[in-house]
């Protein structure tokens, strides 16, 4: 009889994603999708574009007053978004 090294499926999938270079893009997609949950539905209604470049989340907000309020909450947004995803994905949020 032979022994098998039994691993949980989550470990196997995590290793496969890391080896294939897909873990970071997957985390970025999860973070972008988390914007509506973290920022709220009202803010999401005024959001037009979201993109991540160089560990910075760029968000286009069409309401000037809301844009100013969110700009003052940048550090809180970074913390909440990274916590929601469960990994350090972004280091800054730029609201434009």
N, CA, C and O atoms as CSV, one atom per row, in Angstrom:
chain,resi,resn,atom,element,x,y,z
A,1,UNK,N,N,0.832,-1.170,0.000
A,1,UNK,CA,C,0.000,0.000,0.000
A,1,UNK,C,C,0.887,1.247,0.000
A,1,UNK,O,O,1.940,1.250,0.638
A,2,UNK,N,N,0.491,2.271,-0.684
A,2,UNK,CA,C,1.277,3.496,-0.761
A,2,UNK,C,C,0.580,4.616,0.012
A,2,UNK,O,O,-0.633,4.596,0.223
A,3,UNK,N,N,1.385,5.588,0.422
A,3,UNK,CA,C,0.840,6.720,1.168
A,3,UNK,C,C,0.590,7.889,0.223
A,3,UNK,O,O,1.355,8.136,-0.709
A,4,UNK,N,N,-0.459,8.572,0.480
A,4,UNK,CA,C,-0.781,9.756,-0.308
A,4,UNK,C,C,-0.628,10.986,0.574
A,4,UNK,O,O,-0.956,10.980,1.761
A,5,UNK,N,N,-0.130,12.012,-0.037
A,5,UNK,CA,C,-0.063,13.283,0.670
A,5,UNK,C,C,-1.369,14.026,0.376
A,5,UNK,O,O,-1.537,14.614,-0.693
A,6,UNK,N,N,-2.267,13.987,1.320
A,6,UNK,CA,C,-3.577,14.596,1.147
A,6,UNK,C,C,-3.504,16.058,1.568
A,6,UNK,O,O,-3.059,16.384,2.668
A,7,UNK,N,N,-3.951,16.929,0.668
A,7,UNK,CA,C,-3.959,18.361,0.924
A,7,UNK,C,C,-5.362,18.902,0.712
A,7,UNK,O,O,-6.109,18.393,-0.124
A,8,UNK,N,N,-5.719,19.930,1.465
A,8,UNK,CA,C,-7.020,20.563,1.224
A,8,UNK,C,C,-7.059,21.196,-0.170
A,8,UNK,O,O,-6.042,21.646,-0.698
A,9,UNK,N,N,-8.235,21.217,-0.733
A,9,UNK,CA,C,-8.410,21.761,-2.076
A,9,UNK,C,C,-8.005,23.232,-2.137
A,9,UNK,O,O,-7.470,23.681,-3.151
A,10,UNK,N,N,-8.253,23.991,-1.061
A,10,UNK,CA,C,-7.898,25.417,-1.059
A,10,UNK,C,C,-6.384,25.610,-1.193
A,10,UNK,O,O,-5.939,26.545,-1.859
A,11,UNK,N,N,-5.595,24.738,-0.570
A,11,UNK,CA,C,-4.136,24.830,-0.698
A,11,UNK,C,C,-3.686,24.504,-2.113
A,11,UNK,O,O,-2.812,25.175,-2.661
A,12,UNK,N,N,-4.273,23.485,-2.697
A,12,UNK,CA,C,-3.908,23.066,-4.056
A,12,UNK,C,C,-4.255,24.173,-5.060
A,12,UNK,O,O,-3.450,24.499,-5.932
A,13,UNK,N,N,-5.458,24.749,-4.931
A,13,UNK,CA,C,-5.859,25.818,-5.841
A,13,UNK,C,C,-5.019,27.078,-5.630
A,13,UNK,O,O,-4.651,27.743,-6.598
A,14,UNK,N,N,-4.712,27.410,-4.373
A,14,UNK,CA,C,-3.862,28.563,-4.092
A,14,UNK,C,C,-2.484,28.419,-4.704
A,14,UNK,O,O,-1.956,29.367,-5.286
A,15,UNK,N,N,-1.901,27.243,-4.578
A,15,UNK,CA,C,-0.572,26.990,-5.169
A,15,UNK,C,C,-0.630,27.068,-6.693
A,15,UNK,O,O,0.276,27.605,-7.330
A,16,UNK,N,N,-1.699,26.529,-7.269
A,16,UNK,CA,C,-1.842,26.558,-8.722
A,16,UNK,C,C,-1.971,28.010,-9.220
A,16,UNK,O,O,-1.376,28.374,-10.234
A,17,UNK,N,N,-2.740,28.824,-8.513
A,17,UNK,CA,C,-2.896,30.230,-8.905
A,17,UNK,C,C,-1.579,30.987,-8.779
A,17,UNK,O,O,-1.228,31.776,-9.657
A,18,UNK,N,N,-0.840,30.747,-7.678
A,18,UNK,CA,C,0.457,31.416,-7.491
A,18,UNK,C,C,1.445,30.989,-8.568
A,18,UNK,O,O,2.130,31.832,-9.147
A,19,UNK,N,N,1.525,29.706,-8.838
A,19,UNK,CA,C,2.466,29.205,-9.841
A,19,UNK,C,C,2.123,29.714,-11.241
A,19,UNK,O,O,3.015,29.941,-12.057
A,20,UNK,N,N,0.843,29.890,-11.513
A,20,UNK,CA,C,0.420,30.375,-12.825
A,20,UNK,C,C,0.419,31.884,-12.949
A,20,UNK,O,O,0.131,32.416,-14.021
A,21,UNK,N,N,0.739,32.587,-11.864
A,21,UNK,CA,C,0.764,34.049,-11.899
A,21,UNK,C,C,-0.625,34.668,-11.943
A,21,UNK,O,O,-0.797,35.782,-12.438
A,22,UNK,N,N,-1.617,33.948,-11.424
A,22,UNK,CA,C,-2.982,34.438,-11.485
A,22,UNK,C,C,-3.523,34.927,-10.145
A,22,UNK,O,O,-4.641,35.436,-10.081
A,23,UNK,N,N,-2.752,34.779,-9.087
A,23,UNK,CA,C,-3.249,35.163,-7.771
A,23,UNK,C,C,-3.450,36.678,-7.660
A,23,UNK,O,O,-4.487,37.126,-7.172
A,24,UNK,N,N,-2.485,37.457,-8.101
A,24,UNK,CA,C,-2.585,38.914,-8.010
A,24,UNK,C,C,-3.735,39.462,-8.856
A,24,UNK,O,O,-4.515,40.265,-8.343
A,25,UNK,N,N,-3.881,39.074,-10.117
A,25,UNK,CA,C,-5.028,39.574,-10.883
A,25,UNK,C,C,-6.374,39.169,-10.273
A,25,UNK,O,O,-7.337,39.933,-10.344
A,26,UNK,N,N,-6.448,37.994,-9.683
A,26,UNK,CA,C,-7.678,37.556,-9.043
A,26,UNK,C,C,-7.997,38.430,-7.831
A,26,UNK,O,O,-9.146,38.826,-7.636
A,27,UNK,N,N,-6.989,38.729,-7.020
A,27,UNK,CA,C,-7.187,39.591,-5.857
A,27,UNK,C,C,-7.580,41.011,-6.287
A,27,UNK,O,O,-8.411,41.647,-5.639
A,28,UNK,N,N,-6.992,41.500,-7.366
A,28,UNK,CA,C,-7.344,42.827,-7.869
A,28,UNK,C,C,-8.795,42.862,-8.332
A,28,UNK,O,O,-9.505,43.834,-8.073
A,29,UNK,N,N,-9.230,41.830,-9.003
A,29,UNK,CA,C,-10.626,41.749,-9.463
A,29,UNK,C,C,-11.569,41.710,-8.267
A,29,UNK,O,O,-12.603,42.378,-8.272
A,30,UNK,N,N,-11.224,40.940,-7.249
A,30,UNK,CA,C,-12.051,40.880,-6.042
A,30,UNK,C,C,-12.137,42.250,-5.366
A,30,UNK,O,O,-13.198,42.645,-4.884
A,31,UNK,N,N,-11.017,42.967,-5.335
A,31,UNK,CA,C,-10.998,44.284,-4.700
A,31,UNK,C,C,-11.864,45.275,-5.472
A,31,UNK,O,O,-12.609,46.044,-4.864
A,32,UNK,N,N,-11.779,45.268,-6.775
A,32,UNK,CA,C,-12.608,46.161,-7.594
A,32,UNK,C,C,-14.085,45.832,-7.398
A,32,UNK,O,O,-14.916,46.736,-7.313
A,33,UNK,N,N,-14.413,44.549,-7.328
A,33,UNK,CA,C,-15.797,44.143,-7.103
A,33,UNK,C,C,-16.270,44.517,-5.695
A,33,UNK,O,O,-17.469,44.689,-5.473
A,34,UNK,N,N,-15.341,44.644,-4.745
A,34,UNK,CA,C,-15.690,44.980,-3.365
A,34,UNK,C,C,-15.982,46.465,-3.189
A,34,UNK,O,O,-16.457,46.864,-2.126
A,35,UNK,N,N,-15.718,47.293,-4.187
A,35,UNK,CA,C,-15.909,48.736,-4.056
A,35,UNK,C,C,-17.346,49.069,-3.646
A,35,UNK,O,O,-17.554,49.889,-2.751
A,36,UNK,N,N,-18.331,48.452,-4.281
A,36,UNK,CA,C,-19.728,48.752,-3.979
A,36,UNK,C,C,-20.078,48.370,-2.543
A,36,UNK,O,O,-20.840,49.077,-1.883
A,37,UNK,N,N,-19.537,47.273,-2.061
A,37,UNK,CA,C,-19.833,46.822,-0.704
A,37,UNK,C,C,-19.175,47.740,0.322
A,37,UNK,O,O,-19.811,48.144,1.295
A,38,UNK,N,N,-17.907,48.068,0.107
A,38,UNK,CA,C,-17.142,48.862,1.072
A,38,UNK,C,C,-17.564,50.331,1.034
A,38,UNK,O,O,-17.771,50.939,2.084
A,39,UNK,N,N,-17.691,50.898,-0.144
A,39,UNK,CA,C,-18.023,52.321,-0.267
A,39,UNK,C,C,-19.511,52.577,-0.093
A,39,UNK,O,O,-19.904,53.663,0.333
A,40,UNK,N,N,-20.333,51.605,-0.411
A,40,UNK,CA,C,-21.781,51.764,-0.276
A,40,UNK,C,C,-22.452,51.915,-1.634
A,40,UNK,O,O,-21.824,52.300,-2.620
A,41,UNK,N,N,-23.728,51.607,-1.658
A,41,UNK,CA,C,-24.476,51.650,-2.921
A,41,UNK,C,C,-24.637,53.075,-3.455
A,41,UNK,O,O,-24.652,53.283,-4.668
A,42,UNK,N,N,-24.756,54.042,-2.566
A,42,UNK,CA,C,-24.901,55.425,-3.004
A,42,UNK,C,C,-23.647,55.899,-3.728
A,42,UNK,O,O,-23.729,56.533,-4.780
A,43,UNK,N,N,-22.496,55.591,-3.163
A,43,UNK,CA,C,-21.223,55.970,-3.793
A,43,UNK,C,C,-21.055,55.201,-5.102
A,43,UNK,O,O,-20.595,55.764,-6.095
A,44,UNK,N,N,-21.421,53.935,-5.109
A,44,UNK,CA,C,-21.284,53.120,-6.320
A,44,UNK,C,C,-22.132,53.668,-7.467
A,44,UNK,O,O,-21.780,53.515,-8.637
A,45,UNK,N,N,-23.236,54.301,-7.127
A,45,UNK,CA,C,-24.099,54.883,-8.162
A,45,UNK,C,C,-23.397,56.023,-8.901
A,45,UNK,O,O,-23.655,56.242,-10.085
A,46,UNK,N,N,-22.512,56.752,-8.212
A,46,UNK,CA,C,-21.774,57.869,-8.810
A,46,UNK,C,C,-20.399,57.464,-9.334
A,46,UNK,O,O,-19.640,58.308,-9.809
A,47,UNK,N,N,-20.083,56.186,-9.249
A,47,UNK,CA,C,-18.795,55.681,-9.710
A,47,UNK,C,C,-18.911,55.261,-11.164
A,47,UNK,O,O,-19.827,54.525,-11.533
A,48,UNK,N,N,-17.984,55.727,-11.991
A,48,UNK,CA,C,-18.018,55.344,-13.404
A,48,UNK,C,C,-16.932,54.347,-13.762
A,48,UNK,O,O,-17.214,53.344,-14.417
A,49,UNK,N,N,-15.706,54.595,-13.353
A,49,UNK,CA,C,-14.594,53.734,-13.748
A,49,UNK,C,C,-13.775,53.350,-12.522
A,49,UNK,O,O,-13.636,54.130,-11.579
A,50,UNK,N,N,-13.232,52.123,-12.553
A,50,UNK,CA,C,-12.335,51.654,-11.499
A,50,UNK,C,C,-11.224,50.858,-12.164
A,50,UNK,O,O,-11.477,50.033,-13.042
A,51,UNK,N,N,-9.988,51.113,-11.739
A,51,UNK,CA,C,-8.848,50.372,-12.282
A,51,UNK,C,C,-7.725,50.372,-11.253
A,51,UNK,O,O,-7.616,51.288,-10.437
A,52,UNK,N,N,-6.898,49.341,-11.301
A,52,UNK,CA,C,-5.744,49.253,-10.408
A,52,UNK,C,C,-4.483,49.284,-11.262
A,52,UNK,O,O,-4.320,48.495,-12.193
A,53,UNK,N,N,-3.589,50.221,-10.919
A,53,UNK,CA,C,-2.280,50.307,-11.555
A,53,UNK,C,C,-1.249,50.580,-10.483
A,53,UNK,O,O,-1.408,51.509,-9.691
A,54,UNK,N,N,-0.198,49.787,-10.447
A,54,UNK,CA,C,0.911,49.977,-9.502
A,54,UNK,C,C,0.425,50.072,-8.050
A,54,UNK,O,O,0.816,50.984,-7.322
A,55,UNK,N,N,-0.397,49.163,-7.648
A,55,UNK,CA,C,-0.953,49.079,-6.291
A,55,UNK,C,C,-1.754,50.320,-5.902
A,55,UNK,O,O,-1.863,50.636,-4.717
A,56,UNK,N,N,-2.312,51.021,-6.878
A,56,UNK,CA,C,-3.148,52.183,-6.627
A,56,UNK,C,C,-4.484,51.967,-7.321
A,56,UNK,O,O,-4.539,51.667,-8.514
A,57,UNK,N,N,-5.555,52.123,-6.560
A,57,UNK,CA,C,-6.898,52.019,-7.115
A,57,UNK,C,C,-7.317,53.399,-7.588
A,57,UNK,O,O,-7.345,54.346,-6.803
A,58,UNK,N,N,-7.644,53.517,-8.866
A,58,UNK,CA,C,-8.123,54.761,-9.458
A,58,UNK,C,C,-9.639,54.643,-9.632
A,58,UNK,O,O,-10.133,53.702,-10.253
A,59,UNK,N,N,-10.363,55.612,-9.076
A,59,UNK,CA,C,-11.821,55.582,-9.112
A,59,UNK,C,C,-12.320,56.917,-9.647
A,59,UNK,O,O,-11.932,57.975,-9.152
A,60,UNK,N,N,-13.187,56.867,-10.665
A,60,UNK,CA,C,-13.764,58.084,-11.234
A,60,UNK,C,C,-15.146,58.293,-10.628
A,60,UNK,O,O,-16.042,57.464,-10.787
A,61,UNK,N,N,-15.302,59.420,-9.928
A,61,UNK,CA,C,-16.561,59.791,-9.293
A,61,UNK,C,C,-17.109,61.022,-10.012
A,61,UNK,O,O,-16.374,61.986,-10.226
A,62,UNK,N,N,-18.386,61.002,-10.386
A,62,UNK,CA,C,-18.962,62.093,-11.172
A,62,UNK,C,C,-19.521,63.223,-10.310
A,62,UNK,O,O,-19.775,64.309,-10.832
A,63,UNK,N,N,-19.719,63.011,-9.033
A,63,UNK,CA,C,-20.246,64.042,-8.139
A,63,UNK,C,C,-19.083,64.747,-7.439
A,63,UNK,O,O,-18.362,64.101,-6.678
A,64,UNK,N,N,-18.872,66.050,-7.668
A,64,UNK,CA,C,-17.724,66.753,-7.085
A,64,UNK,C,C,-17.700,66.752,-5.551
A,64,UNK,O,O,-16.632,66.600,-4.957
A,65,UNK,N,N,-18.845,66.918,-4.912
A,65,UNK,CA,C,-18.879,66.936,-3.445
A,65,UNK,C,C,-18.510,65.566,-2.880
A,65,UNK,O,O,-17.752,65.468,-1.915
A,66,UNK,N,N,-19.039,64.530,-3.477
A,66,UNK,CA,C,-18.723,63.172,-3.048
A,66,UNK,C,C,-17.255,62.850,-3.310
A,66,UNK,O,O,-16.604,62.180,-2.509
A,67,UNK,N,N,-16.746,63.331,-4.431
A,67,UNK,CA,C,-15.327,63.132,-4.761
A,67,UNK,C,C,-14.435,63.729,-3.679
A,67,UNK,O,O,-13.452,63.108,-3.275
A,68,UNK,N,N,-14.766,64.917,-3.211
A,68,UNK,CA,C,-13.985,65.574,-2.166
A,68,UNK,C,C,-14.066,64.794,-0.852
A,68,UNK,O,O,-13.050,64.599,-0.186
A,69,UNK,N,N,-15.257,64.351,-0.479
A,69,UNK,CA,C,-15.424,63.573,0.755
A,69,UNK,C,C,-14.612,62.279,0.708
A,69,UNK,O,O,-13.949,61.923,1.681
A,70,UNK,N,N,-14.665,61.589,-0.410
A,70,UNK,CA,C,-13.927,60.326,-0.536
A,70,UNK,C,C,-12.416,60.558,-0.548
A,70,UNK,O,O,-11.656,59.724,-0.056
A,71,UNK,N,N,-11.986,61.668,-1.096
A,71,UNK,CA,C,-10.558,61.978,-1.106
A,71,UNK,C,C,-10.020,62.130,0.311
A,71,UNK,O,O,-8.871,61.787,0.588
A,72,UNK,N,N,-10.855,62.643,1.202
A,72,UNK,CA,C,-10.426,62.793,2.593
A,72,UNK,C,C,-10.446,61.462,3.354
A,72,UNK,O,O,-9.839,61.347,4.418
A,73,UNK,N,N,-11.136,60.470,2.815
A,73,UNK,CA,C,-11.244,59.162,3.465
A,73,UNK,C,C,-10.342,58.112,2.815
A,73,UNK,O,O,-10.565,56.916,3.003
A,74,UNK,N,N,-9.344,58.528,2.068
A,74,UNK,CA,C,-8.525,57.591,1.289
A,74,UNK,C,C,-7.899,56.499,2.133
A,74,UNK,O,O,-7.972,55.324,1.771
A,75,UNK,N,N,-7.288,56.858,3.247
A,75,UNK,CA,C,-6.598,55.847,4.061
A,75,UNK,C,C,-7.585,54.836,4.640
A,75,UNK,O,O,-7.273,53.650,4.742
A,76,UNK,N,N,-8.778,55.304,5.020
A,76,UNK,CA,C,-9.793,54.383,5.531
A,76,UNK,C,C,-10.272,53.438,4.438
A,76,UNK,O,O,-10.491,52.253,4.688
A,77,UNK,N,N,-10.433,53.960,3.230
A,77,UNK,CA,C,-10.869,53.119,2.116
A,77,UNK,C,C,-9.837,52.041,1.798
A,77,UNK,O,O,-10.195,50.890,1.552
A,78,UNK,N,N,-8.565,52.409,1.803
A,78,UNK,CA,C,-7.497,51.433,1.535
A,78,UNK,C,C,-7.555,50.310,2.570
A,78,UNK,O,O,-7.499,49.129,2.226
A,79,UNK,N,N,-7.666,50.691,3.818
A,79,UNK,CA,C,-7.698,49.703,4.897
A,79,UNK,C,C,-8.913,48.782,4.765
A,79,UNK,O,O,-8.778,47.562,4.861
A,80,UNK,N,N,-10.085,49.354,4.548
A,80,UNK,CA,C,-11.315,48.556,4.442
A,80,UNK,C,C,-11.303,47.631,3.232
A,80,UNK,O,O,-11.714,46.474,3.329
A,81,UNK,N,N,-10.834,48.135,2.094
A,81,UNK,CA,C,-10.804,47.302,0.888
A,81,UNK,C,C,-9.837,46.137,1.043
A,81,UNK,O,O,-10.170,45.006,0.689
A,82,UNK,N,N,-8.642,46.401,1.570
A,82,UNK,CA,C,-7.673,45.320,1.776
A,82,UNK,C,C,-8.194,44.298,2.784
A,82,UNK,O,O,-7.994,43.097,2.605
A,83,UNK,N,N,-8.856,44.761,3.834
A,83,UNK,CA,C,-9.425,43.840,4.817
A,83,UNK,C,C,-10.528,42.997,4.199
A,83,UNK,O,O,-10.634,41.807,4.496
A,84,UNK,N,N,-11.345,43.590,3.350
A,84,UNK,CA,C,-12.439,42.859,2.716
A,84,UNK,C,C,-11.910,41.726,1.844
A,84,UNK,O,O,-12.474,40.632,1.822
A,85,UNK,N,N,-10.833,41.997,1.132
A,85,UNK,CA,C,-10.239,40.990,0.255
A,85,UNK,C,C,-9.429,39.971,1.064
A,85,UNK,O,O,-9.316,38.807,0.680
A,86,UNK,N,N,-8.874,40.422,2.179
A,86,UNK,CA,C,-8.079,39.523,3.011
A,86,UNK,C,C,-6.621,39.459,2.617
A,86,UNK,O,O,-5.917,38.514,2.972
A,87,UNK,N,N,-6.163,40.464,1.883
A,87,UNK,CA,C,-4.780,40.491,1.426
A,87,UNK,C,C,-4.397,41.938,1.125
A,87,UNK,O,O,-5.266,42.772,0.871
A,88,UNK,N,N,-3.094,42.237,1.152
A,88,UNK,CA,C,-2.613,43.572,0.809
A,88,UNK,C,C,-2.537,43.675,-0.704
A,88,UNK,O,O,-1.621,43.139,-1.328
A,89,UNK,N,N,-3.504,44.368,-1.288
A,89,UNK,CA,C,-3.580,44.486,-2.741
A,89,UNK,C,C,-3.233,45.908,-3.189
A,89,UNK,O,O,-2.502,46.090,-4.163
A,90,UNK,N,N,-3.752,46.911,-2.485
A,90,UNK,CA,C,-3.504,48.305,-2.859
A,90,UNK,C,C,-2.873,49.061,-1.700
A,90,UNK,O,O,-3.049,48.706,-0.534
A,91,UNK,N,N,-2.143,50.097,-2.040
A,91,UNK,CA,C,-1.537,50.944,-1.008
A,91,UNK,C,C,-2.098,52.361,-1.039
A,91,UNK,O,O,-1.830,53.154,-0.137
A,92,UNK,N,N,-2.882,52.685,-2.083
A,92,UNK,CA,C,-3.439,54.035,-2.185
A,92,UNK,C,C,-4.711,53.999,-3.039
A,92,UNK,O,O,-4.911,53.088,-3.842
A,93,UNK,N,N,-5.557,55.002,-2.850
A,93,UNK,CA,C,-6.755,55.185,-3.656
A,93,UNK,C,C,-6.703,56.602,-4.207
A,93,UNK,O,O,-6.512,57.556,-3.453
A,94,UNK,N,N,-6.870,56.741,-5.492
A,94,UNK,CA,C,-6.907,58.067,-6.138
A,94,UNK,C,C,-8.317,58.270,-6.670
A,94,UNK,O,O,-8.816,57.491,-7.482
A,95,UNK,N,N,-8.944,59.337,-6.192
A,95,UNK,CA,C,-10.293,59.679,-6.614
A,95,UNK,C,C,-10.180,60.826,-7.623
A,95,UNK,O,O,-9.591,61.866,-7.327
A,96,UNK,N,N,-10.742,60.629,-8.800
A,96,UNK,CA,C,-10.711,61.703,-9.804
A,96,UNK,C,C,-12.071,61.878,-10.438
A,96,UNK,O,O,-12.243,62.734,-11.306
